Amino acid sequence: LDELNLRLAWRFRHDHPSGLADQAPRAGNSSAADAAEEMAEPRVGAYSEEFLEKLIDEIVADWAEGRVKYDIRHWMANWAAMVSADKSSYLFRVFMSYTSDAIYKMLPGEADRVRSHMAGLRMDAAHIGRVGRRYWRRRARYACPDPATIVRGLYDVFLFFREMEDPERPGHRFFTSDADHIFLKEIAYVQQGYLSDPPGLNMYVRVGMSMRTGFIYFRSLRSTCALEAYHLHLRAAQHPCARGGSGPRLEMVRSNLFDFAWNIRAAVDANQMTDHGHFCPWLVDALDQVCKGWLDEGNDARPAALRGHRRTDTTIAPITVRGIDWEHLQRLKSLGARAMEPSVLRTEEEVQKVLAYPLLVVRGDAAGIARATGIVTTTKRLQQLARRIAVETRARQLLSLHGERALQARVRGTDGGRAPRQVADPPSLRPAPPDAPNGPLPLDHVRLLAEERGATIEEAGEGEEVDEGDSNGGFDVQDEGGG
């Protein structure tokens, strides 16, 4: 930071070679010091240590007594509103990564525990060094410390990026013009303790153990919005080996059964539809057609399912088809069409293969890349790859100039051993009693998948030993961490 300020001072003197002494003094004051004050040299980080202490002094004294929490994933989305750069850019991902590091502090000993697990899976040192950030987030345990610690970290991250330029748009700031206002608005939630874990509360329960390494898998108790569970159930309903190559039949099932049932349930909960006890409203429409002119509205013998029912006019031909249009798909197959999605060139393996032919990348020769590597892509994506590499190189240089290593040393650390670390089991593994009410199960009736086959909790993590992590080492944009 000092080197950067020195460079700014040199640039300032170069742009104003006459110096401050030649500046016209203001009325009523002829000192050169006042002229220097009015035309001060620019410096990175206009905020002061006194301002930071003021933010810490404004932390609510009884924050530990509060039980209302702010979902950190959505807080980070609002915090990111201060960034004017492209949300898919490398510098934005770095910014969100350090924001996450300022909030989540790894528990002491977790780094060694995860490394020992990877070594037990026969991963060499080079492979362990390439393991991506997401792998660590899903296996290590983290704590959200007291508000003072989070405020200091977020303040440090904010100042680091505050005066930085966007490498993709020379001459434009990385932050928006109202970044200071957004910073103060979001820091207020931190000062209330809405992002900190309740002191003394163990935020993790174990859900399984690897039989090969003895590594214990944990699940975080930090919850989020109920609608976010959609993707949890969607992933659980589809076998991992079926993703990406399952074809149109599974897509049809997902669209017409899973998505449609989810939407019907949401409409019922919003009191926009009658709860018929199933997800086939066209059956109710068919019953309405049978009763038309015979058991109309007002007739006591009219079926209860039709009372208050608002029928869909199925005589109108639909404009679109929900799910797969099988007739159109068969027509394409008869013409010899073959679905092949062009590569987006995001995985490290594909990028390295393509970069082995730099001239073809610069020219945007997609056909040449396909012949040389077998990777099907487009000219536009090759140009985007070349531009992305150039921008990331400038961003890395900019981060290094600002002192990124010093920021890492300040922000990335443990919680100091204050959070509980004992191994805790879920509240109960008992099956739900027969007289349990329908709907979401209460917390004390949680069941593990392993219990369905009579397995113990130690065996629940077995069968998922394809545990070698990703090799891109990238950042998660929405890196909420914790489980």
MARRO-93884 format. One line per field, with one value per residue (C-alpha): residue number from 1; x, y, z. Coordinates in Angstrom, 1 decimal, padded with zeros to 4 digits. Layout:
<atoms>
guse	c(NUM, ...)
px	c(X, ...)
py	c(Y, ...)
pz	c(Z, ...)
</atoms>
This chain:
<atoms>
guse	c(1, 2, 3, 4, 5, 6, 7, 8, 9, 10, 11, 12, 13, 14, 15, 16, 17, 18, 19, 20, 21, 22, 23, 24, 25, 26, 27, 28, 29, 30, 31, 32, 33, 34, 35, 36, 37, 38, 39, 40, 41, 42, 43, 44, 45, 46, 47, 48, 49, 50, 51, 52, 53, 54, 55, 56, 57, 58, 59, 60, 61, 62, 63, 64, 65, 66, 67, 68, 69, 70, 71, 72, 73, 74, 75, 76, 77, 78, 79, 80, 81, 82, 83, 84, 85, 86, 87, 88, 89, 90, 91, 92, 93, 94, 95, 96, 97, 98, 99, 100, 101, 102, 103, 104, 105, 106, 107, 108, 109, 110, 111, 112, 113, 114, 115, 116, 117, 118, 119, 120, 121, 122, 123, 124, 125, 126, 127, 128, 129, 130, 131, 132, 133, 134, 135, 136, 137, 138, 139, 140, 141, 142, 143, 144, 145, 146, 147, 148, 149, 150, 151, 152, 153, 154, 155, 156, 157, 158, 159, 160, 161, 162, 163, 164, 165, 166, 167, 168, 169, 170, 171, 172, 173, 174, 175, 176, 177, 178, 179, 180, 181, 182, 183, 184, 185, 186, 187, 188, 189, 190, 191, 192, 193, 194, 195, 196, 197, 198, 199, 200, 201, 202, 203, 204, 205, 206, 207, 208, 209, 210, 211, 212, 213, 214, 215, 216, 217, 218, 219, 220, 221, 222, 223, 224, 225, 226, 227, 228, 229, 230, 231, 232, 233, 234, 235, 236, 237, 238, 239, 240, 241, 242, 243, 244, 245, 246, 247, 248, 249, 250, 251, 252, 253, 254, 255, 256, 257, 258, 259, 260, 261, 262, 263, 264, 265, 266, 267, 268, 269, 270, 271, 272, 273, 274, 275, 276, 277, 278, 279, 280, 281, 282, 283, 284, 285, 286, 287, 288, 289, 290, 291, 292, 293, 294, 295, 296, 297, 298, 299, 300, 301, 302, 303, 304, 305, 306, 307, 308, 309, 310, 311, 312, 313, 314, 315, 316, 317, 318, 319, 320, 321, 322, 323, 324, 325, 326, 327, 328, 329, 330, 331, 332, 333, 334, 335, 336, 337, 338, 339, 340, 341, 342, 343, 344, 345, 346, 347, 348, 349, 350, 351, 352, 353, 354, 355, 356, 357, 358, 359, 360, 361, 362, 363, 364, 365, 366, 367, 368, 369, 370, 371, 372, 373, 374, 375, 376, 377, 378, 379, 380, 381, 382, 383, 384, 385, 386, 387, 388, 389, 390, 391, 392, 393, 394, 395, 396, 397, 398, 399, 400, 401, 402, 403, 404, 405, 406, 407, 408, 409, 410, 411, 412, 413, 414, 415, 416, 417, 418, 419, 420, 421, 422, 423, 424, 425, 426, 427, 428, 429, 430, 431, 432, 433, 434, 435, 436, 437, 438, 439, 440, 441, 442, 443, 444, 445, 446, 447, 448, 449, 450, 451, 452, 453, 454, 455, 456, 457, 458, 459, 460, 461, 462, 463, 464, 465, 466, 467, 468, 469, 470, 471, 472, 473, 474, 475, 476, 477, 478, 479, 480, 481, 482, 483)
px	c(000.0, 002.9, 004.5, 001.2, 000.8, 004.3, 003.5, 000.4, 002.5, 005.0, 002.1, 000.6, 003.9, 004.2, 000.8, 001.4, 005.1, 004.7, 004.1, 001.7, 003.6, 002.2, -001.4, -003.4, -004.0, -007.6, -009.1, -008.0, -005.2, -001.9, -000.2, 001.0, -000.3, -003.9, -003.2, -001.7, -004.8, -007.1, -005.0, -003.9, -002.1, -004.5, -004.1, -005.6, -008.1, -009.4, -010.9, -008.9, -008.3, -010.4, -013.4, -012.8, -012.8, -016.0, -017.7, -016.6, -017.8, -021.3, -021.7, -024.8, -023.6, -026.1, -025.7, -025.0, -028.5, -030.2, -031.6, -032.6, -030.0, -029.5, -028.9, -025.3, -025.7, -028.3, -026.4, -023.4, -025.6, -026.6, -023.0, -021.9, -024.2, -021.3, -019.3, -019.7, -017.6, -018.9, -020.2, -018.5, -015.1, -012.1, -011.6, -015.3, -014.8, -011.6, -013.6, -016.3, -013.8, -012.1, -015.5, -016.3, -012.9, -013.7, -017.0, -016.0, -013.0, -011.8, -011.8, -008.3, -007.0, -009.5, -006.8, -004.7, -007.8, -008.8, -005.3, -004.9, -008.1, -006.9, -003.5, -005.5, -007.2, -003.7, -003.7, -000.2, 001.1, 000.6, -003.0, -003.7, -002.3, -004.7, -007.8, -010.3, -011.8, -015.2, -013.7, -012.4, -015.7, -017.7, -015.4, -013.9, -015.7, -016.0, -017.2, -018.8, -017.0, -018.1, -019.1, -015.9, -013.8, -016.2, -016.2, -012.4, -012.2, -014.9, -013.4, -010.0, -011.5, -013.5, -010.5, -008.3, -010.7, -012.1, -009.7, -009.1, -009.8, -011.7, -009.1, -011.9, -012.8, -009.8, -010.7, -013.7, -013.7, -014.3, -016.9, -020.0, -020.3, -022.5, -020.2, -019.7, -023.4, -023.8, -020.9, -022.4, -025.8, -024.5, -022.1, -025.1, -026.4, -023.0, -023.0, -026.4, -024.8, -027.0, -024.1, -022.3, -022.9, -024.5, -021.6, -021.1, -023.4, -022.0, -023.0, -022.1, -023.5, -021.8, -023.7, -021.2, -017.6, -015.3, -014.3, -011.1, -009.7, -011.8, -012.7, -016.0, -018.4, -020.3, -023.4, -023.9, -026.9, -026.8, -030.0, -031.3, -034.6, -037.0, -037.3, -033.5, -034.2, -035.5, -032.1, -031.3, -034.2, -033.6, -030.0, -031.2, -033.8, -031.2, -028.3, -024.9, -023.8, -027.0, -026.2, -025.3, -025.9, -029.3, -031.0, -034.5, -036.4, -035.1, -035.5, -039.1, -039.6, -037.9, -040.0, -043.4, -043.2, -040.7, -040.9, -044.7, -045.4, -043.2, -045.1, -048.5, -047.5, -046.3, -049.6, -051.6, -049.4, -050.0, -053.8, -054.0, -055.2, -057.3, -055.5, -056.8, -054.3, -052.5, -050.6, -052.9, -055.2, -056.4, -058.2, -060.3, -060.9, -062.1, -064.4, -065.8, -066.5, -068.4, -070.5, -071.2, -074.9, -075.7, -074.1, -073.3, -072.2, -074.8, -075.9, -075.5, -074.5, -071.6, -068.3, -066.3, -063.2, -065.1, -066.3, -064.5, -062.5, -061.4, -061.2, -058.6, -060.0, -058.3, -060.1, -057.6, -054.5, -051.4, -048.7, -045.8, -045.2, -044.1, -041.2, -039.9, -041.6, -041.2, -042.7, -040.2, -037.4, -038.2, -038.3, -034.8, -033.5, -034.9, -033.0, -029.8, -029.5, -027.2, -027.2, -023.8, -023.4, -020.3, -017.8, -017.8, -014.1, -014.3, -012.6, -008.9, -008.4, -010.2, -008.5, -005.0, -005.7, -006.9, -004.1, -001.6, -002.5, -002.3, -002.4, -005.7, -007.1, -006.1, -007.5, -010.7, -010.3, -012.9, -012.6, -008.9, -009.3, -011.8, -009.4, -006.4, -008.0, -011.4, -013.1, -016.1, -016.5, -017.2, -015.2, -016.9, -015.9, -012.3, -012.2, -013.8, -011.1, -008.3, -009.8, -010.5, -006.8, -005.6, -008.0, -007.1, -003.4, -004.0, -006.1, -003.4, -000.8, -003.2, -003.8, -000.1, 000.6, -002.0, -000.4, -002.8, -000.5, -000.7, -004.5, -004.6, -002.5, -004.9, -008.2, -007.6, -007.2, -008.8, -011.4, -008.9, -010.4, -013.5, -016.2, -017.2, -015.5, -016.9, -018.4, -022.2, -024.8, -028.1, -030.8, -032.3, -032.1, -035.4, -038.0, -041.0, -043.8, -046.9, -049.1, -046.8, -048.7, -048.1, -045.8, -042.3, -040.8, -039.9, -036.2, -036.2, -037.5, -034.5, -033.7, -030.5, -030.5, -028.2, -030.9, -033.1, -030.8, -030.0, -026.5, -024.9, -023.9, -020.2, -021.1, -023.3, -020.4, -019.3, -020.0, -019.1, -015.4, -015.0, -013.6, -010.7, -012.0, -012.0, -008.7, -009.5, -008.9, -011.5, -013.5, -017.2, -019.2, -021.8, -019.3, -021.4, -019.3, -020.0, -021.4)
py	c(000.0, 002.4, 001.6, 002.3, 005.7, 006.5, 005.8, 008.0, 010.8, 010.5, 010.6, 013.6, 015.6, 014.6, 015.9, 019.1, 020.0, 023.6, 022.4, 023.6, 026.9, 028.3, 027.7, 030.9, 031.3, 031.5, 034.7, 035.6, 033.0, 033.2, 030.1, 027.4, 024.8, 025.8, 025.4, 022.0, 021.0, 022.0, 020.1, 017.1, 014.2, 011.2, 008.3, 004.8, 004.4, 007.7, 006.1, 006.2, 004.0, 006.4, 005.6, 001.9, 002.3, 004.3, 001.4, -001.1, 001.2, 001.3, -002.5, -003.4, -004.4, -007.3, -008.7, -012.2, -012.3, -011.9, -014.9, -013.2, -013.9, -012.6, -015.3, -014.7, -015.8, -013.0, -010.5, -011.1, -010.5, -007.1, -006.3, -007.1, -004.3, -001.9, -003.5, -001.9, -004.5, -007.5, -010.1, -012.9, -011.2, -012.6, -009.5, -009.8, -013.4, -012.5, -009.7, -012.1, -014.6, -012.2, -011.1, -014.7, -015.0, -011.9, -013.6, -017.3, -018.3, -021.8, -023.7, -024.5, -027.9, -028.2, -027.5, -030.4, -032.6, -032.1, -032.5, -035.7, -037.0, -036.1, -037.8, -040.9, -040.9, -041.2, -037.7, -036.4, -033.0, -031.5, -032.7, -031.4, -028.0, -027.8, -028.7, -025.9, -023.6, -025.3, -028.6, -027.0, -025.2, -028.4, -030.4, -028.0, -026.4, -022.6, -020.1, -016.7, -014.8, -011.8, -008.6, -006.7, -009.3, -009.3, -005.5, -005.3, -007.9, -006.3, -002.9, -004.2, -005.8, -002.6, -000.3, -002.7, -002.5, 001.0, 002.9, 000.1, 000.3, -002.3, -004.0, -004.8, -001.2, 001.1, 004.5, 003.1, 002.3, -001.2, 000.2, 002.2, 005.8, 005.0, 002.2, 004.1, 004.2, 000.5, -000.3, 001.6, 000.1, -003.5, -003.0, -002.0, -005.5, -006.8, -004.4, -005.9, -009.3, -010.7, -012.5, -013.9, -017.3, -017.4, -017.8, -021.3, -022.9, -025.8, -025.1, -028.5, -032.1, -035.1, -037.0, -039.7, -040.9, -042.2, -045.8, -045.4, -042.4, -042.0, -038.5, -037.2, -035.4, -032.5, -030.6, -026.9, -025.8, -022.4, -022.4, -020.3, -019.5, -022.4, -021.9, -022.5, -026.2, -026.6, -027.4, -029.6, -031.9, -031.6, -032.9, -035.6, -036.8, -037.4, -039.9, -038.2, -040.5, -039.5, -035.8, -034.4, -037.5, -038.7, -037.5, -036.0, -038.7, -037.5, -033.9, -034.7, -036.3, -033.4, -030.7, -032.4, -034.1, -032.4, -028.8, -028.9, -030.5, -027.8, -025.0, -026.6, -026.8, -023.2, -022.1, -024.0, -022.5, -019.0, -019.7, -019.3, -022.9, -025.4, -028.3, -031.4, -033.7, -034.4, -032.6, -033.4, -030.4, -031.6, -034.5, -031.9, -030.2, -033.5, -034.0, -030.5, -031.3, -034.4, -032.5, -029.6, -029.0, -031.7, -030.8, -027.1, -024.6, -024.4, -028.0, -029.7, -032.9, -031.2, -032.9, -031.2, -031.0, -028.7, -026.2, -023.0, -024.6, -022.2, -024.3, -024.0, -023.7, -026.7, -026.1, -023.5, -025.0, -024.5, -022.2, -024.1, -027.6, -028.2, -030.5, -032.3, -031.9, -035.5, -035.0, -032.3, -034.3, -037.3, -035.1, -033.8, -037.3, -038.5, -035.7, -036.9, -034.0, -034.7, -032.5, -031.2, -028.3, -026.2, -026.1, -022.9, -023.5, -023.3, -026.4, -026.4, -029.5, -028.0, -024.6, -026.2, -028.3, -025.2, -023.0, -025.4, -023.8, -020.0, -018.9, -020.7, -019.1, -015.6, -016.1, -017.5, -020.6, -022.9, -025.5, -025.7, -026.2, -029.0, -030.7, -030.3, -031.1, -032.6, -029.8, -028.3, -024.6, -021.3, -018.4, -016.1, -018.3, -018.5, -014.7, -014.6, -017.0, -014.8, -011.7, -013.4, -014.5, -011.0, -009.4, -011.9, -011.2, -007.5, -008.2, -010.4, -007.6, -005.1, -007.2, -007.8, -004.1, -003.4, -006.0, -009.0, -011.2, -008.8, -008.8, -012.6, -012.7, -010.3, -011.8, -015.5, -016.9, -019.1, -018.0, -018.3, -021.4, -019.7, -021.7, -025.2, -028.1, -031.2, -033.8, -033.7, -036.1, -034.9, -034.4, -037.8, -040.7, -042.2, -042.9, -040.6, -042.0, -043.4, -040.6, -037.8, -035.1, -034.7, -032.0, -031.0, -033.3, -031.7, -031.4, -034.3, -036.7, -036.2, -039.4, -040.1, -042.0, -044.6, -045.5, -046.7, -049.7, -050.1, -048.6, -046.9, -043.3, -044.2, -045.9, -043.1, -041.4, -044.5, -044.9, -041.3, -041.8, -040.1, -037.3, -035.8, -032.3, -030.0, -029.0, -025.5, -023.9, -021.2, -018.9, -019.3, -016.2, -017.1, -018.5, -018.8, -021.6, -023.5, -026.7)
pz	c(000.0, 000.8, -002.6, -004.3, -002.5, -003.5, -007.1, -006.8, -005.4, -008.4, -010.8, -009.1, -009.3, -012.9, -013.8, -011.8, -012.5, -011.3, -007.8, -005.1, -004.5, -007.8, -006.8, -006.2, -002.5, -001.3, 000.0, 003.5, 003.6, 001.7, 003.1, 000.8, 003.3, 002.6, -001.1, -000.5, 001.6, -001.2, -003.8, -001.7, -003.2, -003.7, -001.3, -001.2, 001.6, 002.8, 005.9, 009.1, 012.1, 014.2, 011.9, 012.3, 016.1, 015.8, 013.9, 016.6, 019.4, 017.7, 018.0, 020.0, 023.5, 023.9, 020.4, 021.9, 023.4, 020.0, 018.1, 014.9, 012.2, 008.6, 006.0, 005.1, 001.5, 000.8, 002.9, 000.6, -002.4, -001.0, -000.1, -003.7, -004.9, -004.3, -007.2, -010.6, -012.4, -014.2, -011.7, -013.7, -013.7, -011.9, -009.7, -008.5, -007.5, -005.6, -003.8, -002.8, -001.7, 000.7, 001.9, 002.8, 004.5, 006.6, 007.9, 008.1, 010.2, 010.0, 013.3, 014.6, 013.4, 010.5, 007.9, 009.1, 009.4, 005.8, 004.5, 006.4, 004.8, 001.3, 002.0, 003.2, -000.2, -001.8, -003.2, -003.7, -002.6, -006.0, -006.2, -002.7, -003.7, -006.7, -004.7, -005.1, -002.5, -002.7, -001.5, 001.6, 002.3, 002.2, 004.5, 007.0, 009.8, 010.2, 012.7, 012.3, 015.1, 017.1, 015.3, 016.1, 014.2, 011.2, 011.1, 011.1, 008.3, 006.1, 006.6, 005.5, 002.4, 001.6, 001.8, -000.2, -003.2, -002.7, -004.9, -007.4, -011.1, -013.0, -015.2, -017.8, -018.1, -017.9, -016.4, -014.4, -010.7, -009.3, -006.9, -007.7, -006.7, -003.7, -002.4, 000.9, 001.5, 000.8, 003.1, 006.1, 005.4, 005.4, 008.3, 010.4, 010.2, 011.4, 014.3, 015.4, 015.5, 012.7, 011.0, 014.1, 015.6, 019.0, 021.5, 022.9, 020.3, 018.3, 014.7, 013.2, 013.6, 012.1, 009.4, 008.5, 008.5, 005.8, 006.5, 004.5, 006.4, 009.5, 008.3, 009.9, 007.6, 009.2, 008.3, 009.2, 011.3, 009.6, 007.7, 004.8, 003.1, 002.8, -001.0, -001.3, -000.5, -004.0, -005.3, -002.4, -003.2, -006.9, -006.5, -004.1, -006.6, -009.3, -009.1, -009.4, -012.2, -014.2, -014.3, -017.7, -019.7, -018.7, -021.9, -022.5, -020.6, -017.2, -018.2, -019.0, -015.6, -013.8, -015.7, -015.6, -012.2, -009.9, -011.1, -011.7, -008.3, -006.6, -008.3, -007.5, -003.8, -003.8, -005.4, -002.7, 000.1, -001.4, -001.4, -005.1, -005.8, -004.0, -002.4, -004.2, -002.5, -005.8, -008.5, -011.5, -011.8, -015.3, -013.6, -011.7, -015.0, -016.5, -013.5, -014.0, -017.7, -016.7, -014.2, -016.5, -017.0, -014.4, -011.1, -011.5, -008.9, -006.1, -006.3, -003.0, -004.8, -006.6, -005.6, -002.9, -005.2, -007.6, -005.0, -005.6, -008.4, -011.2, -014.3, -017.0, -020.5, -022.1, -025.4, -026.3, -028.0, -025.9, -027.3, -025.7, -024.5, -021.0, -020.9, -024.0, -027.4, -028.4, -031.9, -032.7, -031.2, -033.3, -036.4, -035.7, -035.1, -038.4, -040.1, -038.5, -036.0, -033.1, -030.0, -029.1, -026.8, -027.6, -024.8, -022.6, -021.9, -018.1, -016.9, -016.4, -018.6, -021.6, -021.2, -021.1, -024.2, -026.1, -024.9, -026.4, -029.7, -028.9, -032.6, -033.2, -030.0, -031.1, -034.5, -033.1, -035.3, -033.8, -036.6, -036.1, -032.3, -033.0, -035.3, -033.0, -029.6, -030.3, -028.3, -030.0, -029.3, -031.1, -032.3, -029.8, -026.9, -028.1, -028.2, -024.7, -023.4, -024.8, -023.4, -020.0, -019.7, -020.6, -018.0, -015.3, -015.9, -015.4, -012.3, -010.7, -011.3, -009.8, -006.7, -006.3, -006.5, -003.8, -001.5, -001.8, 000.3, 003.2, 002.9, 003.0, 006.1, 007.8, 006.7, 006.4, 009.9, 012.5, 015.1, 017.8, 019.3, 020.9, 019.0, 020.2, 018.4, 020.0, 017.7, 018.0, 016.5, 015.0, 017.7, 017.0, 014.6, 015.6, 012.9, 013.0, 015.1, 013.2, 014.5, 013.5, 011.5, 007.8, 006.5, 007.5, 010.1, 013.4, 014.3, 016.7, 013.9, 011.5, 009.7, 007.8, 004.5, 006.0, 008.5, 005.7, 005.3, 009.0, 008.7, 011.6, 011.5, 011.1, 007.7, 006.4, 004.6, 002.8, -000.9, -001.7, -001.9, -005.2, -003.0, -005.0, -005.3, -008.3, -009.8, -011.0, -007.6, -008.5, -006.3, -005.5, -006.3, -003.7, -001.2, 001.9, 003.4, 006.5, 005.1)
</atoms>
